[in-house]
């Protein structure tokens, strides 16, 4: 699903959360929509040179997001409540701790969530079946974990990776893979001010994306993911179909919710 569609669903979810929370006698402020750049996810390598030149590895986006969290009026509001009201507010938001939904992921791990809070109620209103959505979305989001090791061990991937690494060495970067860059990034950025950190991120990410063009590492990874992930997708075909179907349902409902809310957004915030 396109980033713009996912953003619309997220926006509608927040509107529903606000309505739910205020219906319980509390206040809730809608967060600002996330910039489109924050939604970009790269797999084995950054393959968007323009994004790399603008955002590096997304450090400045994370800093902005952290600042937004620190200045979130919902946090100030919650902190100003009495202990009893704060506990009640937490229950309204998160639901009952004794009502838990759990899903076993394809890699064998289990994830859990509480039920009955305004966030789960909002998702239930959007997707029509929260338990089904929770199961399907968690499985879809984690399906690659069962085959990614086979992808990176495939001779076709390692051949493309050698081309990428040779290109990186020519650019003065002694890294054997994009993952090595990212693993070493915290130490490289440690102690740098935001401007210098962003400059370094951009230089490294731009080299990574430039070398991707020469090696076709991203396309190789996508091709091999389809090949090695075919069995997993067959095994979880029902969950993947539910995931796509409920996303489409949520998008249709989100358009109506956001359209109805937009004319009065300023007054409600």
PyMOL commands that set and color helices and strands:
alter all, ss='L'
color gray80, all
select helices_A, chain A and resi 3-23+36-39+49-55+59-70+73-79+83-94+118-127+130-146+148-153+155-170+178-189+194-215+217-228+230-235+237-262+265-268
alter helices_A, ss='H'
color red, helices_A
select strands_A, chain A and resi 95-104+110-116
alter strands_A, ss='S'
color yellow, strands_A
deselect
rebuild
show_as cartoon
